[in-house]
Amino acid sequence: MSSEPVSSERLGASEPDAGVLVELERLAVQVATEAALLIADRAAAGVLDTKSTATDVVTQMDRRSQELIADLLREARPDDAFFGEEGGDRQGSSGITWVVDPIDGTVNYVYDIPAFAVSVAAVVGDPRVPGQWRPVAAAIVNPISGERFWARVGGGAWRQRGRHAPRQIAVSTQGELALALVATGFAYDAATRHWQARVLVPVLPQIRDIRRGGSAALDLCHVADGSLDGYYERGLNPWDLAAGWLLVLEAGGQVTNLAGDPPDRAMTIAGGALCDPLRELLGAAISGVDDTPDGPGGMKA
């Protein structure tokens, strides 16, 4: 089993050189920070529309944040492609695609719960095709706390809180399930949430406790900095996990699917020492659930 991102050779994409990686990382931090300031400085906009279900909402601020990010990226690197949660995709010629979630945790944002984030990642390969892409530079910013996370391939994972100096972060070394704090998330579709709850039932007695924060990006950040021992979720899209995936890897952890390959919509599992035991536990739990949710409504949007 492989816990590493697919290679550039397999993707048919060249690895950005060290100087380009530094540029991509700095740009990711810059645009994620500016979008976070936009979100933090304006009152929460009301619900503008729904997507996969009536509970899967998009606000005016989601779209304003993505427009700002897309404009900043286009100005800085006009040859790069763009792939965002709120549409507006564009093709590029550089081999780099920016995968963006302008507000990850929109329901928290609507309810004024301070657990949402801007997620920006530069990737190689095609993020629309599972197993055919990987992140190379990324940043995640919480607009309310101001906490910033960033990483690039080979550069480690970093966190900055307020005006404190940046600190390199590392995943938890806790590998015992019974002592592990694990996070998860749930889909918007009611039938899929029922399936996810049934999977959770045999998992919960085997771990210390469960957390449900409402933002996949922040959950992955907290795996990267060791404040969570593990995380799993069904139905993540590329924009939900691209930046956090790289943070966990650069912090010394793993991010896989149920088979130990790169994460996909069927399952994302992240952790340090806990990743392999958690994957085995989830495999056993899922094998005991006799029905699998179907259709796009069963996935996180």
C-alpha positions as CSV (number, residue, x, y, z in Angstrom):
1,M,0.0,0.0,0.0
2,S,1.1,3.5,-0.8
3,S,0.6,6.4,1.6
4,E,2.5,9.0,-0.5
5,P,1.1,11.2,-3.2
6,V,1.4,9.9,-6.7
7,S,4.7,10.7,-8.4
8,S,5.1,13.5,-11.0
9,E,6.2,10.8,-13.5
10,R,3.0,8.9,-13.1
11,L,1.0,12.1,-13.5
12,G,2.9,13.1,-16.6
13,A,3.7,16.4,-14.9
14,S,7.1,17.8,-14.0
15,E,7.9,18.6,-10.4
16,P,8.2,22.4,-9.9
17,D,11.8,23.3,-9.0
18,A,12.6,24.6,-5.5
19,G,12.3,28.3,-6.5
20,V,8.9,27.8,-8.0
21,L,7.7,25.9,-5.0
22,V,8.7,28.8,-2.7
23,E,6.9,31.2,-5.0
24,L,3.7,29.0,-5.0
25,E,3.8,28.7,-1.2
26,R,4.2,32.4,-0.7
27,L,1.4,33.1,-3.1
28,A,-0.9,30.6,-1.5
29,V,-0.4,32.3,1.9
30,Q,-0.9,35.7,0.4
31,V,-4.2,35.1,-1.4
32,A,-5.6,32.9,1.4
33,T,-4.8,35.7,3.9
34,E,-6.4,38.4,1.7
35,A,-9.5,36.3,1.2
36,A,-9.7,35.7,5.0
37,L,-9.5,39.4,5.7
38,L,-12.4,40.0,3.2
39,I,-14.5,37.4,5.0
40,A,-13.6,38.6,8.5
41,D,-14.2,42.3,7.8
42,R,-17.8,41.9,6.4
43,A,-20.9,40.8,8.1
44,A,-22.0,37.2,7.2
45,A,-24.0,37.3,4.0
46,G,-27.3,35.4,4.0
47,V,-27.8,32.2,2.1
48,L,-27.6,32.8,-1.7
49,D,-28.3,29.4,-3.1
50,T,-28.2,25.7,-2.4
51,K,-26.2,23.0,-4.2
52,S,-26.6,19.2,-3.7
53,T,-29.3,19.4,-1.1
54,A,-31.4,22.0,0.7
55,T,-28.9,22.0,3.6
56,D,-25.8,22.4,1.2
57,V,-25.7,26.2,1.1
58,V,-23.6,28.8,-0.7
59,T,-23.4,32.4,0.4
60,Q,-22.6,35.6,-1.4
61,M,-19.4,35.7,0.6
62,D,-18.3,32.3,-0.8
63,R,-18.5,33.7,-4.3
64,R,-16.9,37.1,-3.4
65,S,-14.0,35.2,-1.7
66,Q,-13.5,33.0,-4.7
67,E,-13.6,35.9,-7.1
68,L,-10.9,37.7,-5.1
69,I,-8.7,34.6,-5.0
70,A,-9.1,33.9,-8.7
71,D,-8.3,37.5,-9.6
72,L,-5.2,37.5,-7.4
73,L,-3.9,34.2,-8.8
74,R,-4.6,35.3,-12.4
75,E,-2.7,38.5,-11.9
76,A,0.3,36.8,-10.3
77,R,0.4,33.6,-12.5
78,P,-1.7,34.0,-15.6
79,D,-0.7,30.7,-17.1
80,D,-2.0,28.6,-14.3
81,A,-5.3,26.7,-14.3
82,F,-8.0,27.2,-11.7
83,F,-10.4,24.8,-10.1
84,G,-12.7,26.2,-7.4
85,E,-15.7,25.0,-5.4
86,E,-17.9,27.8,-6.8
87,G,-17.1,27.2,-10.4
88,G,-15.3,29.6,-12.6
89,D,-12.8,27.0,-13.7
90,R,-10.1,28.0,-16.3
91,Q,-7.5,26.1,-18.2
92,G,-3.8,26.8,-18.0
93,S,-0.5,26.0,-19.7
94,S,1.9,25.9,-16.8
95,G,1.2,22.5,-15.4
96,I,-0.1,24.1,-12.1
97,T,-3.7,24.1,-11.1
98,W,-5.0,26.1,-8.1
99,V,-7.6,24.2,-6.2
100,V,-9.6,26.5,-4.0
101,D,-12.3,26.4,-1.3
102,P,-13.2,30.0,-0.6
103,I,-15.0,29.1,2.6
104,D,-14.6,25.6,3.9
105,G,-17.2,25.2,6.6
106,T,-19.9,27.4,5.1
107,V,-22.6,26.2,7.5
108,N,-20.4,27.2,10.4
109,Y,-20.0,30.6,8.7
110,V,-23.8,31.0,8.3
111,Y,-24.4,30.1,11.9
112,D,-21.5,32.4,13.1
113,I,-19.5,29.4,14.5
114,P,-15.8,30.4,14.2
115,A,-14.6,27.1,12.6
116,F,-14.3,27.8,8.9
117,A,-11.3,28.6,6.6
118,V,-10.0,29.6,3.3
119,S,-8.1,26.8,1.6
120,V,-5.8,27.4,-1.4
121,A,-3.5,24.7,-2.9
122,A,-1.3,24.5,-6.0
123,V,-1.4,21.0,-7.5
124,V,0.1,19.1,-10.4
125,G,-1.9,16.7,-12.5
126,D,-5.7,16.8,-13.0
127,P,-7.6,17.3,-9.8
128,R,-10.8,16.2,-11.5
129,V,-9.4,12.6,-11.8
130,P,-8.9,10.6,-8.6
131,G,-5.4,9.4,-8.2
132,Q,-4.1,11.7,-11.0
133,W,-3.1,14.8,-9.0
134,R,-1.2,15.9,-5.9
135,P,-0.7,19.1,-4.0
136,V,2.7,20.8,-4.0
137,A,2.1,24.1,-2.1
138,A,-0.8,25.2,0.1
139,A,-2.2,27.5,2.7
140,I,-5.2,27.4,5.0
141,V,-6.3,30.5,7.0
142,N,-9.0,30.8,9.7
143,P,-10.6,34.3,9.2
144,I,-11.8,34.6,12.8
145,S,-8.8,33.4,14.8
146,G,-6.3,34.6,12.2
147,E,-4.4,31.3,12.5
148,R,-2.5,30.4,9.3
149,F,-1.1,27.1,8.1
150,W,1.1,26.6,5.1
151,A,3.4,24.0,3.4
152,R,5.3,23.2,0.2
153,V,6.8,19.9,-0.9
154,G,10.0,19.4,1.0
155,G,9.6,22.5,3.1
156,G,7.8,21.2,6.2
157,A,4.4,22.3,7.5
158,W,4.0,25.5,9.4
159,R,1.5,27.3,11.7
160,Q,1.4,30.9,12.8
161,R,-0.9,32.2,15.5
162,G,-1.5,35.9,15.6
163,R,1.8,37.8,15.9
164,H,3.7,34.9,17.2
165,A,6.6,33.6,15.2
166,P,5.8,30.7,12.8
167,R,6.3,27.3,14.2
168,Q,7.0,24.1,12.3
169,I,4.4,21.5,13.2
170,A,4.3,17.7,13.4
171,V,1.6,15.0,13.6
172,S,0.8,13.1,16.7
173,T,2.8,10.1,17.7
174,Q,-0.2,8.5,19.4
175,G,-0.8,5.1,17.7
176,E,-3.1,3.5,20.2
177,L,-6.8,3.7,19.1
178,A,-8.1,3.6,22.7
179,L,-6.2,6.8,23.5
180,A,-6.8,8.6,20.2
181,L,-8.9,11.7,19.6
182,V,-10.4,11.4,16.1
183,A,-12.4,13.8,14.0
184,T,-14.9,13.1,11.2
185,G,-17.6,14.9,9.2
186,F,-21.0,14.1,7.7
187,A,-22.6,14.6,4.4
188,Y,-25.5,16.9,3.6
189,D,-27.7,14.1,2.3
190,A,-29.7,12.5,5.1
191,A,-29.4,8.9,3.8
192,T,-25.6,9.2,3.7
193,R,-25.5,10.7,7.2
194,H,-27.5,7.6,8.3
195,W,-24.8,5.4,6.7
196,Q,-22.0,7.4,8.3
197,A,-23.7,7.1,11.7
198,R,-23.9,3.4,11.3
199,V,-20.1,3.2,10.5
200,L,-19.4,5.4,13.5
201,V,-21.2,3.1,16.0
202,P,-18.5,0.4,16.0
203,V,-15.7,3.0,15.8
204,L,-16.6,5.1,18.8
205,P,-16.1,2.5,21.5
206,Q,-12.6,1.8,20.2
207,I,-11.2,5.3,20.4
208,R,-10.9,8.0,23.2
209,D,-13.5,10.3,21.6
210,I,-14.9,11.8,18.4
211,R,-15.0,15.4,17.2
212,R,-17.0,16.9,14.4
213,G,-15.8,20.4,13.7
214,G,-17.5,21.1,10.4
215,S,-14.5,22.1,8.3
216,A,-12.4,19.3,6.6
217,A,-9.6,21.8,5.9
218,L,-9.3,22.7,9.6
219,D,-9.6,19.1,10.7
220,L,-6.6,18.3,8.5
221,C,-4.7,21.2,9.9
222,H,-5.3,19.9,13.4
223,V,-4.1,16.4,12.4
224,A,-1.0,18.2,11.0
225,D,-0.3,20.1,14.2
226,G,-1.0,17.0,16.4
227,S,-4.1,18.4,18.2
228,L,-6.0,15.6,16.6
229,D,-4.6,12.0,16.4
230,G,-6.6,11.1,13.3
231,Y,-9.4,12.1,10.9
232,Y,-11.7,10.4,8.4
233,E,-14.5,11.4,6.2
234,R,-16.4,10.1,3.2
235,G,-17.3,12.3,0.2
236,L,-14.5,15.0,0.2
237,N,-13.9,16.9,-3.0
238,P,-10.5,18.0,-4.1
239,W,-11.0,21.6,-2.8
240,D,-11.9,20.1,0.6
241,L,-8.7,18.2,1.1
242,A,-6.0,19.5,-1.3
243,A,-4.3,22.0,1.1
244,G,-4.8,19.9,4.2
245,W,-3.5,16.8,2.5
246,L,-0.1,18.5,1.9
247,L,0.0,19.9,5.4
248,V,-0.4,16.5,6.9
249,L,2.2,14.9,4.6
250,E,4.8,17.7,5.3
251,A,4.1,17.3,9.0
252,G,5.2,13.7,8.8
253,G,1.8,12.0,8.5
254,Q,-0.3,10.0,6.0
255,V,-3.4,10.8,4.0
256,T,-5.0,7.8,2.2
257,N,-8.2,6.1,1.1
258,L,-9.4,2.8,2.6
259,A,-7.0,0.8,0.5
260,G,-4.0,2.9,1.5
261,D,-3.8,4.7,-1.9
262,P,-4.3,8.5,-2.3
263,P,-7.5,9.9,-0.8
264,D,-10.7,9.9,-2.9
265,R,-14.4,10.7,-2.6
266,A,-15.1,7.2,-1.1
267,M,-12.8,7.8,1.9
268,T,-10.1,10.1,3.3
269,I,-8.1,8.9,6.3
270,A,-5.4,11.1,7.9
271,G,-3.1,10.7,10.8
272,G,0.4,10.2,12.1
273,A,1.0,6.9,13.9
274,L,-2.7,6.4,14.1
275,C,-3.4,6.3,10.3
276,D,-2.8,2.5,9.8
277,P,-4.8,1.4,12.9
278,L,-7.6,3.8,12.0
279,R,-7.8,2.5,8.4
280,E,-8.0,-1.1,9.7
281,L,-10.7,-0.1,12.2
282,L,-12.7,1.7,9.5
283,G,-12.4,-1.2,7.1
284,A,-13.9,-3.5,9.7
285,A,-16.6,-1.1,10.5
286,I,-17.6,-0.5,6.9
287,S,-17.7,-4.2,6.2
288,G,-20.4,-4.5,8.8
289,V,-22.6,-1.9,7.1
290,D,-24.6,-3.7,4.4
291,D,-25.7,-0.8,2.3
292,T,-23.6,2.0,0.7
293,P,-25.0,5.5,0.0
294,D,-25.4,6.2,-3.7
295,G,-25.6,9.3,-5.9
296,P,-24.0,12.8,-5.8
297,G,-26.2,13.8,-2.8
298,G,-24.3,11.3,-0.7
299,M,-21.1,13.3,-1.0
300,K,-19.9,16.5,0.6
301,A,-20.3,19.4,-1.8
